Amino acid sequence: MQAVKPPAGPSEGPASPTNTVEVDVGRAKLRVAFAPLEQQPSISAGGMSPPGPGSESSMIKLGKLWQRKVLQDLQDSTHFSSTELQVLLNHFSAHSDAGNDKLDRTTFFSSLSQAFGGLEQRVLEHIYTAMDENGRGWVSFRQFATALSTVFRGDKDDVLEFWFRMYDSDRDGFLRPSDFQQLLSDIHYSARRDIAVHVEQVFAEVAEDDAEAGAAAAAAADGLKDADADADGPGGAVSPEMLLSYDEFRAIMEEHDVLPMFLTPHKLARHKQLPALRNLSPAEREVVLLLGSDVRPAKGAFLINYDAKASQFFFLLEGEVVLERSGVTLQRVVEGEFLGEAALFEDIKAKDEDGATTFTTAARVVSDGTHALALDIRDLYPLVYHEHPGATAIVQRLGRIMLERIQQTEARLQTILAQSAPQSAAGVRMSSKDFAAFRRRLTKQWALKYHKIGRKGKLEIVPTKAMGSKEDLSVAYSPGVAEPCLSIQANPARAYDYTAKGHLVGVITNGTAVLGLGNIGPLAGKPVMEGKAVLFKKFADLDAFDIEVDESDPKKLVDIVVALEPTFGGINLEDIRSPECFYVERECQRRMGIPVFHDDQHGTAIVAGAGLINAMELVGKELSEVKVTVCGCGAAGYSCAKQFLALGVRRENLIAVDVKAASCHDWHAGQNGRAS
């Protein structure tokens, strides 16, 4: 193990031409090429950048053509997609000198260092040094993106090599004891765990391993003693036993079980100081850290101003912020929470259709030491449109926060209004009125965005078995799939053993009575059917397909549903108008050998019956003693009435009416005897 340095050149004048030295060091032959700095290509974990002085800063002047070339190269050499790289480039350019693609040290630490996961300053210093591999004093986008890719998504070898370069203080391909000590100290500090490895122990073990090769290494060192004149140690010489190569470093990291901490320090860093990050999923945390810009507002400053049309939202790392309207405090936001969620709708924050100013709130900092990350919603949307899981989850989180805060704010305004004196209530009442209009509009807009973000709709199909090899596929499909097929042919009941039939529900509609919207057709009813399928999965862990059938004839609809019996283990009829729904359900149940359930009837009746039972317990009465009125005698109302009778309500005490004010029993009795 030995460092090899180029022959000493003159102290002045032009650099010496490139020359090569080959040295046997016992275990390997080391070939080292020396060249003037301006002739050396820059080497990174993602590959080599163009040679020449200031190559990237010169190339950026080629504009979009250069940008596309860099993004294409980075897509091949990093773990980021083209969309992620474009978003990162936009974010990088907003903070760097966009004219020459330079990110200096000061800007990195003030604006973009948070991208590396909240690592401590001492580690970030080494990261910047590793990125600035030529010592130019600035970092290009290529170097920045490559380092992020390595730290966040690199494999074991990528990460180990990058961290080795971070602590190779003189860039000679070896670590000295002081370098290694600093590395271990920083890992220990970031991971908050003890490391069972010591510098003295490591270098003693390596020296012992190198005993047989010592003579050759010493000879090589003597032959190059002039090259080592500027090295550390007494007399300028470095003992071979005091240098650690990358291969030895990698082996030590594995042997002493440092790898778990070593490979993911950005996921562990500063969690004790920044518990805010704990509530985010790994994918969300990655997006927040990669795209967030550090903001440290003073106490009393506004993160968000009244009626401001903003495209930014914030994630609060430390401190406290209040949301207020017209001087009235509505809510408090603490660390670990997002604010500025109305940035989702920055395009509608100016005026309502009637010309009135929309309801907005201000966010004022109320604590010292507040630290937030500012994110631009326009950076997030390209990732969302390409189904990035972290970006999609953040947008969904913002929408959920918006709905929660809308409810909380509305309740707060009503409380203030009730407690206000008559002379001061007018302003609050106007705020309440503005807020109601704002709530309706944002709720509508969010409902549309919710269904559009990420993968469109609310459903996807995922495999339940391993599919990672051709052997897996040959069993999942041909030829292996023939065996369960033949088994089911011999015994149809085995379909429940070898297929998803037993936990697969068909959610079927013809769109003739969708929610409160009426006969809007099967296609327009699809979002509702997807929603019902999601409910089956969420609350019963049953898979479901939504099937929208363009057929209004009840008899033909029955034929279609019955023909689907081989596919499903159960049928959920949904949003079929009354009175046809009674016929469709009864005929399907008669002709099919699997459960058939009309949700509008029985789902509503079950919930209403449970509510009625609970009500009787609260008031201390029996069902046989009370009178019950069912207002509306469609599919749901009629089935509720039947359920109430089955639970114990007396028929003479049940009043059920429809729009014609006829009794429910008499009205359905006239529908060809369909009532029972």
HUURMO-V390292 format. One record per residue. N is the residue number from 0. RES is the residue in one letter. SS is DSSP state (alpha for helix, beta for strand, coil for the rest). Layout:
n->[N N]
res->[RES RES]
ss->[SS SS]
This chain:
n->[0 1 2 3 4 5 6 7 8 9 10 11 12 13 14 15 16 17 18 19 20 21 22 23 24 25 26 27 28 29 30 31 32 33 34 35 36 37 38 39 40 41 42 43 44 45 46 47 48 49 50 51 52 53 54 55 56 57 58 59 60 61 62 63 64 65 66 67 68 69 70 71 72 73 74 75 76 77 78 79 80 81 82 83 84 85 86 87 88 89 90 91 92 93 94 95 96 97 98 99 100 101 102 103 104 105 106 107 108 109 110 111 112 113 114 115 116 117 118 119 120 121 122 123 124 125 126 127 128 129 130 131 132 133 134 135 136 137 138 139 140 141 142 143 144 145 146 147 148 149 150 151 152 153 154 155 156 157 158 159 160 161 162 163 164 165 166 167 168 169 170 171 172 173 174 175 176 177 178 179 180 181 182 183 184 185 186 187 188 189 190 191 192 193 194 195 196 197 198 199 200 201 202 203 204 205 206 207 208 209 210 211 212 213 214 215 216 217 218 219 220 221 222 223 224 225 226 227 228 229 230 231 232 233 234 235 236 237 238 239 240 241 242 243 244 245 246 247 248 249 250 251 252 253 254 255 256 257 258 259 260 261 262 263 264 265 266 267 268 269 270 271 272 273 274 275 276 277 278 279 280 281 282 283 284 285 286 287 288 289 290 291 292 293 294 295 296 297 298 299 300 301 302 303 304 305 306 307 308 309 310 311 312 313 314 315 316 317 318 319 320 321 322 323 324 325 326 327 328 329 330 331 332 333 334 335 336 337 338 339 340 341 342 343 344 345 346 347 348 349 350 351 352 353 354 355 356 357 358 359 360 361 362 363 364 365 366 367 368 369 370 371 372 373 374 375 376 377 378 379 380 381 382 383 384 385 386 387 388 389 390 391 392 393 394 395 396 397 398 399 400 401 402 403 404 405 406 407 408 409 410 411 412 413 414 415 416 417 418 419 420 421 422 423 424 425 426 427 428 429 430 431 432 433 434 435 436 437 438 439 440 441 442 443 444 445 446 447 448 449 450 451 452 453 454 455 456 457 458 459 460 461 462 463 464 465 466 467 468 469 470 471 472 473 474 475 476 477 478 479 480 481 482 483 484 485 486 487 488 489 490 491 492 493 494 495 496 497 498 499 500 501 502 503 504 505 506 507 508 509 510 511 512 513 514 515 516 517 518 519 520 521 522 523 524 525 526 527 528 529 530 531 532 533 534 535 536 537 538 539 540 541 542 543 544 545 546 547 548 549 550 551 552 553 554 555 556 557 558 559 560 561 562 563 564 565 566 567 568 569 570 571 572 573 574 575 576 577 578 579 580 581 582 583 584 585 586 587 588 589 590 591 592 593 594 595 596 597 598 599 600 601 602 603 604 605 606 607 608 609 610 611 612 613 614 615 616 617 618 619 620 621 622 623 624 625 626 627 628 629 630 631 632 633 634 635 636 637 638 639 640 641 642 643 644 645 646 647 648 649 650 651 652 653 654 655 656 657 658 659 660 661 662 663 664 665 666 667 668 669 670 671 672 673 674 675]
res->[M Q A V K P P A G P S E G P A S P T N T V E V D V G R A K L R V A F A P L E Q Q P S I S A G G M S P P G P G S E S S M I K L G K L W Q R K V L Q D L Q D S T H F S S T E L Q V L L N H F S A H S D A G N D K L D R T T F F S S L S Q A F G G L E Q R V L E H I Y T A M D E N G R G W V S F R Q F A T A L S T V F R G D K D D V L E F W F R M Y D S D R D G F L R P S D F Q Q L L S D I H Y S A R R D I A V H V E Q V F A E V A E D D A E A G A A A A A A A D G L K D A D A D A D G P G G A V S P E M L L S Y D E F R A I M E E H D V L P M F L T P H K L A R H K Q L P A L R N L S P A E R E V V L L L G S D V R P A K G A F L I N Y D A K A S Q F F F L L E G E V V L E R S G V T L Q R V V E G E F L G E A A L F E D I K A K D E D G A T T F T T A A R V V S D G T H A L A L D I R D L Y P L V Y H E H P G A T A I V Q R L G R I M L E R I Q Q T E A R L Q T I L A Q S A P Q S A A G V R M S S K D F A A F R R R L T K Q W A L K Y H K I G R K G K L E I V P T K A M G S K E D L S V A Y S P G V A E P C L S I Q A N P A R A Y D Y T A K G H L V G V I T N G T A V L G L G N I G P L A G K P V M E G K A V L F K K F A D L D A F D I E V D E S D P K K L V D I V V A L E P T F G G I N L E D I R S P E C F Y V E R E C Q R R M G I P V F H D D Q H G T A I V A G A G L I N A M E L V G K E L S E V K V T V C G C G A A G Y S C A K Q F L A L G V R R E N L I A V D V K A A S C H D W H A G Q N G R A S]
ss->[coil coil coil coil coil coil coil coil coil coil coil coil coil coil coil coil coil coil beta beta beta beta beta beta coil coil coil coil beta beta beta beta beta beta coil coil alpha alpha alpha coil coil coil beta beta coil coil beta beta coil coil coil coil coil coil alpha alpha alpha alpha alpha alpha alpha alpha coil alpha alpha alpha alpha alpha alpha alpha alpha alpha alpha alpha alpha alpha alpha coil coil coil coil alpha alpha alpha alpha alpha alpha alpha alpha alpha alpha alpha alpha alpha alpha coil beta coil coil coil coil beta beta beta alpha alpha alpha alpha alpha alpha alpha alpha alpha alpha alpha alpha coil coil coil coil alpha alpha alpha alpha alpha alpha alpha alpha alpha alpha alpha coil coil coil coil coil coil beta beta coil alpha alpha alpha alpha alpha alpha alpha alpha alpha alpha alpha alpha alpha coil coil alpha alpha alpha alpha alpha alpha alpha alpha alpha alpha alpha alpha coil coil coil coil coil coil coil beta beta alpha alpha alpha alpha alpha alpha alpha alpha alpha alpha alpha alpha alpha alpha alpha coil coil coil coil coil coil coil alpha alpha alpha alpha alpha alpha alpha alpha alpha alpha alpha coil coil coil coil alpha alpha alpha alpha alpha alpha alpha alpha alpha alpha coil coil coil coil coil coil coil coil coil coil alpha alpha alpha coil coil coil alpha alpha alpha beta beta coil alpha alpha alpha alpha alpha alpha alpha alpha alpha alpha coil coil coil alpha alpha alpha alpha alpha coil alpha alpha alpha alpha coil coil coil coil coil coil alpha alpha alpha alpha alpha coil coil alpha alpha alpha alpha alpha alpha alpha alpha alpha alpha coil beta beta beta coil coil coil coil coil coil beta beta beta coil coil coil coil coil coil coil beta beta beta beta beta beta beta coil beta beta beta beta beta beta coil coil beta beta beta beta beta beta beta coil coil coil beta beta coil alpha alpha alpha alpha alpha alpha alpha alpha coil coil beta coil coil coil coil coil beta coil coil coil coil beta beta beta beta coil coil coil coil coil beta beta beta beta beta beta alpha alpha alpha alpha alpha alpha alpha alpha alpha coil coil coil alpha alpha alpha alpha alpha alpha alpha alpha alpha alpha alpha alpha alpha alpha alpha alpha alpha alpha alpha alpha alpha alpha alpha alpha alpha alpha alpha alpha alpha alpha alpha coil coil alpha alpha alpha alpha alpha alpha alpha alpha alpha alpha alpha alpha alpha alpha alpha alpha alpha alpha alpha alpha alpha alpha alpha alpha alpha alpha alpha alpha alpha alpha alpha coil coil coil coil coil coil coil coil coil coil coil coil coil coil coil coil coil alpha alpha alpha alpha alpha alpha alpha coil coil coil coil coil alpha alpha alpha alpha alpha alpha alpha alpha alpha coil alpha alpha alpha alpha alpha alpha alpha coil alpha alpha alpha alpha beta beta beta beta beta beta coil coil coil coil beta coil coil coil beta coil coil coil coil coil coil coil alpha alpha alpha alpha alpha alpha alpha alpha alpha alpha alpha alpha alpha alpha alpha coil coil beta beta beta beta beta beta coil coil coil coil coil alpha alpha alpha alpha alpha alpha alpha alpha alpha alpha coil coil coil coil coil coil beta beta beta beta coil coil coil coil coil coil alpha alpha alpha alpha alpha alpha alpha alpha alpha alpha alpha alpha coil coil coil beta beta beta beta alpha alpha alpha alpha alpha alpha alpha alpha alpha alpha alpha alpha alpha alpha alpha alpha alpha alpha alpha alpha alpha coil coil coil alpha alpha alpha coil coil beta beta beta beta coil coil coil alpha alpha alpha alpha alpha alpha alpha alpha alpha alpha alpha alpha alpha coil coil coil alpha alpha alpha beta beta beta beta coil coil coil coil coil beta alpha alpha alpha alpha alpha alpha coil coil coil coil coil coil coil]
